[in-house]
Amino acid sequence: QVQLVESGGGSVQAGGSLRLSCAASEYTYGSLFMGWFRQAPGKEREGVAAIYTSGGSAYYVDSVKGRFTLSQDNAKKTLYLQMNSLKPEDTAIYYCAAGVGDAPIDFLRDLEIRPDLGYWGRGTQVTVSS
């Protein structure tokens, strides 16, 4: 059973920073893609960033490029999302997900369309005030 546990959400003012963490179970890490999605009120869930846990380049959507950074701690089987220069439009529930794919962008797009194909955490709220 794949398990993902997120932490690190909260409330910050615009321009501030937060770091989200996603701890993965034994069967997840090193064999799947992992990434972050977010869902704002009244909007569809969108993929934000993803990476193959065994290595390779990360993919970021344009709206977060240069502000968000993925990193991994392989020993802790944990994926991090460092979010800097936060904007009010970043306000959303952020979900960690794991699954298969051919590339990080494919993983994000596939799970946007078919969320049942992936494994999901419960989500953590990020609120950015102006």
C-alpha positions in Angstrom: 0.0 0.0 0.0 1.4 3.4 -1.1 1.2 6.0 1.6 2.0 9.7 1.3 1.9 12.1 4.2 2.2 15.9 3.6 3.1 18.6 6.0 4.3 22.2 6.0 1.3 24.2 4.9 0.2 27.4 6.5 -0.5 31.1 6.1 2.0 33.7 4.9 1.9 37.1 3.4 2.7 37.7 -0.2 6.4 37.5 -0.8 6.9 35.0 1.9 8.1 31.4 1.8 6.9 27.9 2.8 8.3 24.5 2.5 6.0 21.5 2.0 7.1 18.0 2.8 5.8 14.6 1.5 7.0 11.5 3.3 6.5 8.3 1.2 6.2 4.7 2.1 8.8 2.0 1.3 7.2 0.8 -1.9 6.9 4.3 -3.4 10.3 5.8 -3.3 12.8 5.2 -6.0 10.4 3.6 -8.4 7.8 6.2 -9.2 7.3 9.8 -10.2 6.3 12.1 -7.4 5.0 15.6 -7.5 2.7 18.3 -6.2 -0.7 19.4 -7.3 -2.9 22.2 -6.0 -6.5 23.0 -6.1 -7.9 26.5 -5.4 -11.5 27.1 -4.5 -13.7 26.7 -7.5 -10.9 25.6 -9.8 -9.7 22.3 -11.2 -6.7 20.5 -9.6 -3.5 21.4 -11.5 -0.1 19.8 -11.5 2.6 22.1 -10.2 5.9 20.3 -10.1 7.1 16.7 -10.5 10.3 14.6 -10.5 11.3 11.0 -11.0 12.4 9.8 -7.5 15.4 7.9 -8.9 16.8 11.1 -10.5 16.5 13.4 -13.4 15.3 16.9 -13.9 12.2 18.3 -12.3 9.4 19.8 -14.3 7.6 23.0 -13.2 4.5 24.7 -14.6 5.2 28.2 -15.9 3.3 29.9 -13.1 5.8 28.7 -10.5 9.1 28.5 -12.4 11.8 30.4 -10.6 9.8 30.5 -7.4 9.2 26.9 -6.5 11.9 24.2 -6.2 11.7 20.5 -5.7 14.2 18.5 -3.7 14.5 15.1 -2.2 16.0 13.4 0.8 16.4 9.8 -0.3 17.3 8.5 3.1 14.0 9.9 4.5 12.1 9.1 1.4 10.8 12.6 1.5 10.0 15.0 -1.3 10.1 18.8 -0.6 8.6 21.7 -2.3 10.3 25.0 -1.4 7.9 27.9 -2.3 9.4 31.4 -2.4 8.0 34.7 -3.5 4.5 33.4 -2.8 1.6 35.2 -4.3 -2.1 35.3 -3.3 -2.9 33.2 -6.4 -0.8 30.4 -5.0 -3.5 29.9 -2.3 -4.8 26.4 -2.6 -4.8 23.0 -1.0 -1.6 21.3 -2.1 -1.5 17.6 -2.6 1.4 15.2 -2.9 1.0 12.4 -5.5 2.9 9.5 -6.8 2.5 7.4 -9.9 4.0 6.2 -13.2 4.7 8.1 -16.3 7.2 8.6 -19.1 8.4 12.0 -17.9 7.5 14.4 -15.1 5.2 16.4 -17.3 3.4 13.3 -18.4 2.9 12.2 -14.8 1.3 15.6 -14.0 -0.9 15.7 -17.1 -2.0 12.0 -16.7 -3.0 12.5 -13.1 -4.8 15.8 -13.9 -7.1 13.8 -16.2 -7.1 10.5 -14.4 -6.5 11.1 -10.7 -7.4 7.5 -10.0 -4.2 6.4 -11.7 -2.1 7.8 -8.8 -1.6 7.7 -5.1 -2.5 10.8 -3.1 -1.9 12.4 0.2 -4.7 14.1 2.1 -3.5 17.6 1.2 -2.2 20.6 3.1 -3.6 24.2 3.0 -1.5 27.1 1.8 -2.9 30.5 2.2 -1.1 33.6 0.9 -2.5 37.0 1.9 -1.9 40.3 0.1 
